[in-house]
Amino acid sequence: MLGKIAILEGGEHVPETIPLGEQGRNAVLGELKSIMSVYDNVCRM
């Protein structure tokens, strides 16, 4: 999951965010960061 976050942080899309556009990509990035903060970045999906 952290790899996907890094891609999104770099301004790129992952396959799941392409249909969402830029605004959707930013929203997904925010949600992923929020979720991962609960796990303290230990989940390596």
Secondary structure, 3 states (H helix, E strand, C coil): CHHHHHHHHCCCCCHHHHHHHHHHHHHHHHHHHHHHHHCCCCCCC
